[in-house]
Every structure is written in structure tokens, then in C-alpha cells.
Amino acid sequence: MGKRFTFHAPDHVLEKFPEGFSGNSQNGVGEKQARRPKPLIWHMPGITPTVELREYVLENFFSIPELVKAFWEPDDGRGPEPNAKCSIKGQGTSEEWTQRIKDFALAHGADDVGITPVIPGEIFEGFSCPFPNLIVFAVKHDYELLAAAPSNPYDNTHAAELGTQYARAARVAAEIGNFIHDQGFDRELYLGPDAHAINFLPHAIAAGMGELGKHGSLIHPRFGSGFRLSAVATDMPLAFDEPLDFGADDFCSTCQVCFNECPPDAISNEKKVVRGVEKWSVDFDKCIPYFNETMGCGICIAVCPWTRPGVADNLVVKMARRRARQEEKDNAVANPNATVQDA
């Protein structure tokens, strides 16, 4: 199957890039040495070098009333106002606090929760995180609304859905933040769509929320890529989750769906070295012009086989079976003279 069509970035977007600037270089594509990530388009003006490009993209969003409402004026707000921290700290082990936090988050709008230590190498340059532990949570998209992206990229339905879920994530974070304060601990909220100190994806992976997909987004074992992330940093003692390996990375190595469906050809079939780590990486310079023209695109996460309702669970089982068969073959090659009893 070939590409759906080829998109050529218009001059009115390209001229907003700083002269000689490449988002891929800013992201560290091709760099063999590890370093902290640098701010890019979604950080506030004065921090990112792409101020003019950021403002141009936001002006497009602000020109659509339903997007303004979805992103910045949700009917039920973005959660309760911050409360004062209790002067007496609650008692409990890290395991007990983790269970309480997860139960609370799931009862107040989160669809999944993971815990990780803050990763110093994944704090954006120029930022710091005041607390050692990070609560990462996901809120799931309405798939039918998300699916409007590939069916009609210039329809605003999918973009409004992104705003709706960012607002829901903000409400969840506010609830968690107040709960932490009620227990006598400190916290800092990190909300989308703007970027802050925390590089979300590496922390979400460390917190057991999924694997990085070819399309540059996280693949969750139940939601696929149809979800948004937010996080809360805290000094509350917490037990940490472990990264998941359920076969999504292996699946992406042969899957061609998002690669074929990406109009600006921003998705690669090969991993790249990014800040010293080999991983999937999307071409920023190709992606953002189309993102601007379509008010958020979202095609790659909508068409991802893992995102379709009811598919992810089956794929997890399928990939586990495939891995078991491969391990049997590898063992047979390594031990050709082994008897059944030896095996």
C-alpha cells in the first residue's frame, strides 16, 4: 500500500521557522552523546527558539471558536482551585501511598496511572523539577472522534477532542494535587498542551505506561495511542513501576500503517539515534507544517492498529505468542543436540 498523498509544506509556514533552524537538530536527532532535551515549539515564548512558529500555529487554533472552547474554556473548568498543604503529614509506606494515589486517580478521571522517579536527564534544559517522584497518568480518547483525523484531516472534530482530553487531564491533575496537599506533602502539576520541565514520554515509559511507537507517540497495552498524558511531581514516598515490554516495539518494526498514512512523510521506517539513544523519531520539520494546516493532524495515532477499540488486547496476546515461538527457534538453533527431556 502506498502513501495516501504527498503534502508539501507551504511557504507561509516555512517562513515562520527561524533562519537555519531545524527542529530535528534541536531534538538531538543524530547526536551520539546523551544530553538533556532542549525546549521546542510547545514551551512558552522566551524559552523556545520557535517563538514566531509557535504563535502562528496558536493563531490558527484561536481562529476556530470550537477549538478555543475545547482547549481553553471547558464548561466544567480544569479542576478545583489549589488548596493549602496540610501541616501534618499522613503516615504510610511507599507501597501504601502508591496504592492510595492510584485508587484516587482512577476514581477521579484517570484511565491509567504509573509511578517513576524523576529522570534528571529528561528534564528540559533551563528547567528543574523540585520533587523526586512523578505520578504519570493517562486519559483515554473517544476513538470515534479521534478517527475523524484520517477521514477528513481538515475537520476540527479530532482537534476539539484533543482539547477535551487535555482539559480532563488537567482536572485529574488538580484533584491529585489537592489530595497530596491534604496528606501534608508537596506537589507540582505538569499539564498539556504546553510543555514544562518534564519530558513526558521517557517518564511515561519508565512508569510502565507503554512503549514508544514508530509514530513517535506512546503505545499503551490497552488504549493504543489514543490517550493524553499529564503528570504530578511530589515528595510523597512512592513505590515505582517498571517499564513494559509487551511487543509494541517489535510490532512497529514491520508495521507500515502510520508510515503509509502520514501525508508529510514525517515517519521513518528506521530508528534513529537521538541524544545517544536509538529509538523511533518523527521528523519535526516535516510534521509541524501539516499539523498547523490541519489544526492538530492526529492521523498517525488514529490509524495505529493498537488504537482501534478491542484490538490492543488481542495484539498483546499475539505478540507474546510470536515472541515465545521465536525463543523456541532461537533455543533450537543454540542447542541443536538437546533432547526433549533436556529442553
Disulfide bonds with the S-S distance in Angstrom:
none
